[in-house]
Amino acid sequence: MTVFPKNGAYTGAFMDFGATEDEISLDILEDFEKMSGKHQTIVAFSSFWGEQNFPMKNVQIISHYGAIPLIFWSPWDRPYAEDRGPDRFNLKNILAGMWDNYIDQWADQAKDYGKPILVSWGLEMNGYWFPWSGYFYGGGTPVTEGEPNRYQGPEVFKQAYRYVVNRVRTRGAKNILWGFHANNFTYPDEPWNSMDRYYPGSDYVDWLGLSVYGKQLSDDDWISFHTAMNSAYENICKLDSTKPVIVAEWGVGEFPRAGSKSEWIREAFTALETEYPRVKAAVYWHERWRNKDDTYSNLHINSSPEALEAYRAGVAAPHWLGHLQYEIEKPNVQ
């Protein structure tokens, strides 16, 4: 199944879909298109395992809009708070078969939907903020003394990833395109935690994904888009020489004392078009949230008139395709 364009790249966005990252409506999609000046070809949202359902209504809305769903299918339980460690969707519980019924039901409904779905399972596993990170499953402890280059944390993740993909494929959901979606920087930055340690193998992956962010928090350093992208792109391309790359999340906050958001956005659009030829889609993370210290992180494309102007100008380039390169049947949405 080929969904990615031969020439150019798809443009997409996550559009501030609420606390569970899945509160989608056709009005939100159309309002974002009007604001950005571009029809989006990928719409990203989350399907947290704590909700225990397949988001059929959401994928139908996205299909009606004329886009591909990108689902962050995350084994995460309420309250969906970072830095808490494993919950009832512990990777070892998944491997023990405790969530087979849910996986099967999700797969069956995905199959019934029938149209292409991009799925990112266990995103940003090379960070320490999500409970499926190898950080919580033995980290850099060798699997055995005789295999010093295989580490417990990444190996458990790989086993769980393969388990889920195999189970979904067994149900016949051939319309799913599976993504291996790593963070651009590794935390902790140790050899055992590098993205390649987590790679489940090319038989289990259809596309390679990256999260690429600039400054998000008030105490972060300001870094350029190139600094955020270069080494991550190089590393993920080494995993497979042929698979398309998606910048599955990208964005930067509005911190005028630290740097220019509008210049950062312009840099990103230019670089993605001219310097990273394997990138076939880029999905902007359009969200504003409140932090624990009562500061705000504002990644909205319209966080300032200058930021919006830069985004609109960048995405208007012909390279960024506002329509799918294949036909999909649009369902009726009430």
N, C-alpha and C positions, 0 to 999 in steps of 0.2 A: 504494500500500500504506500503510494507516494503522495504526500500532501505538501511537501516543502517546494518552494519555487526554484527553478533552475537559475534564474537571474533575479536579482533583487532580494528583498527580505520582507517578511511579514512584520507588521507593527501591531503591538498589543498592549494591554494594560490590565492591572488589577485596579478597581475603581472604588476604593474605600467602602467595601461591602459589609461594614459593621463588625461587631465584636467576634462573631464566628466566621467572618470573612466569606460569607455565602449568601448575603441578603441582596439578591439580584432582582432587578426589574428591567423591563424594556426601556422605561423612562430614563433610568440611570445610564444605560448604554447610549441612548440617543442624545442625552444631555452632554455626556462626555465627548461624543463625536462632534457635537455642535461647538463645544468649547475648544477642542483641540484642532478642529478643522480637518479631521481625517477619520474615515471609517476604520474601525479596528478589525483586524483579521483574526486576532486571538484575544479571548477574554479569560483571564485567570481568576480562580477563586479556590477556596479550601473546602475539602470534605474531611472533616475531623472524625476519627473513629468514634469519638464520644457521642456523636449524633446518631450513630447506628442506622444510617440510611444511605441509599444512593440518591444523589441530587437530580432526579429526573426532570423536575420542573425547571431547574436552572439550565441544564444542558439544552432543553427544548427552547427556552428563551434565547439562549445564545445562538442556537441553530437558526431560529426565526430571524434573528438580527443579521445573520449571514457571516458568522464567525466560527472558529474552532474553539471548543472548551479546552482550557489547560487546568487540570484539577491537581491541586496539591493534596494528595491522599495521605493524610498524616495520622499515624497510630498514637493519638494524643487524647487525653481525657479532660473533661472539665476540671478546673476553671480555665484551661488552656493558658497556663502561666509558665513562662520560661524559667529555667534554672531550678526546677523542682525534682528532677530525676525521674526514673521510670515509674509508671502508674500501672493500672490493670492491663494495659496493652504492652506490657513488658515483652521485649523481643523473644525471650525464652518461652513465655506463655503462647505467643504466636506460633513458635516452632513446635510446641507441644500440642497444637491443634485446638486450643481453647477458643479460637475465634474463626474456626473454619466455616461455621454457618453464616456468619456475617460476611466473610470474604466471598462465599458462594453466592449469597443474595446480591451483593454489590456487583459481582461479575455478571450474573444473569440479567440484571437490569441494564448494565452497560451494553451487553450483547443485544438486548431488546431495542435499545436506542439506535444502534446500528450504524451510526455515522462516526467518523473519526473523532477520537478523544486523545488528547495528550495527557499522560498521567505522570506526575512526579511523586514517587513514593519515598518517604523518608528523606526529605530535602535537607541540605546543609548538615549532613551527618558528620562532617569534619570540624564542626564547632562543638561547643559544650552546652549550648542553651536548650537544645531539644532532647527529650528523654530517650530517643533512639540512637543517640551518639555513642560511638564506641567508648567514649570517655567513661560511661557508666557500666560497661560490660567487660571490665578487665584491662581496658586501656592498652598500654604497651607491654603487658605481660606476654612473653612468648607462649604460643600454643603448646609446644613441647620443647624440651631442651635441644632436641635434634633439629628443630626448625626455627632458628633464631630470627628469621625474617618474616614469620607469620605471627600476628599479634591477636590476642583474644578479642579485643574490642572490635576492630574492623572485621574479623572473621565471623563474629556473631551477626553483625549487620548484614554481611554478604549472604549468610545462610538464610536470614529472614527475608531479605529482598528476593532471593531466588525462590523461596518457598511461596511467597505471595504471588509472584509472576507465574510460576508453574501452576498454581491452583486456579488462578484466573484464566489462564490459557486452556486448562483442562475443561473449563466450563464453556469454551468456544467463543470467548470475547476477543475475536481477532481484529476488531476495530480499534483496539487500544494500542497506542504508540507509547512505549515505556521510556521514561527519561531518567538518566543518572544525573542528579542535580546537586552539585557541590557548592560550598561557599568559596568565594575567591581567595580569601585568606584562611589559613588553618589555625584553629585555637583548640588546645594548646599547640604551639608551633614546634612539634616534635616529629621525628621521622616516622614513628608508628602511626601518626594521625594524618599523614598526607593523603590527598584524595585518591591516589592510585591504589592505596591499601584497601580502600572500600569498594573498588570497582568490581561488580559481580560477574563480569565477562560480557563480551559483545553479543553472545546469544540471548542475553537478557535485556539488552538495551537497544532502543531505536534512535535515540538522540541524546546528545550530551548537553547538560544545562549548567549555567553558572548564575549565582547571585553576585552582582557587582554594584556596590554602593560606595558613594562618597561619604562625607561627614553626615552622620545621623543624629548624634548626641552633642550636647554643649561641650563636653570634655573630650570629644574626639578631635584628632588632628584633621586639618583640611588637607586632602590629597587630591591629585588630579585624576581624571578618568583613566588616563594611561597607566598611572601607578596602580589603580584599582584593577585594571584589566590585563595588563601585559603578561605577567607571570602565570596568572590563572588560565588565560587562553592557551598559552604555550603548554602548560601541564595537562589541560584537559584534552587538547588535540593529540597528545601522545598516547592517550588511552585507546584510540581507534583512529585510523587514518582516513576513514571514509564517512563516518557518521556526521550528520548536520549538528551544528552547535546553536543552541538557543541561549541568549541572555534572558533567563527565565524571570529574573527580577533585576531591575536597575533603578537608580534614583539618587537624589541628594537632597539634604535639608536646606532650609533658608537660614543662613548664618552670615549676614552681610559684613560683620566685623572680621570674619575669618576668610571669606572668599566670595567670589561671584557665582551664584547659582546659574545665572543665565549663561555665563561663559563656560561653565562646566557642562551644561546641557549641549551647547553648540559643539564643544570639543567632542562629546560623546557621539553625537550624530555623525559628525565628519569622520571620526576615527572608525566607527562601526562600518561605515560604507567603504572606506578606502584602505583600511589596514588589517581587517580581520575577515578574510574572504570566506571562511567557513561558517560565519554567523548568518543564519537563515531566518532569524526572528529575534526581536527584542521587545520585552514586555515591561513597561514602566510600572513601578509601584507607586500609585497615586493614593497616598494616605497621610493623614495627620493624626498624631496620637499624643496622649499625655503621659509623661514619664513619672517614675516614682518620686523624683525630686521636684515635681510640679512644673518642670520645664516642658516645652512642647517640641516635638519633631514634626516639621511640616514639609513633607515631600510632595505635596500637591503641585501639579504642573502650573497652577494659578496662584502659588503662594505669593507672587508679586507680579505686577504687569510685565516686568522684564523677563521673568522666568517663563511666563506664558508665551510671550512673543518669541522667545528662543525655541521653545518646544514646537510651537506652530510652524515656525520657519524650518526647523530641522525635519519634522515629519512630513512636510510638504514635498520634499525631494522625491523625484520619481523612483528612486531606489526603494523607498518604503511603500510597499504595496498595500493599498487599502481595500483590496478585494481578493478573495481566494482564487487560486489558479485552477480550481476544479469546481464542479457544480455540486451543490447539496440541495436536497429537497427540504423546503422550509415548512415546518409543521405550523398548524394554526395555534396561536397562543391567546388564551382568553384574558 
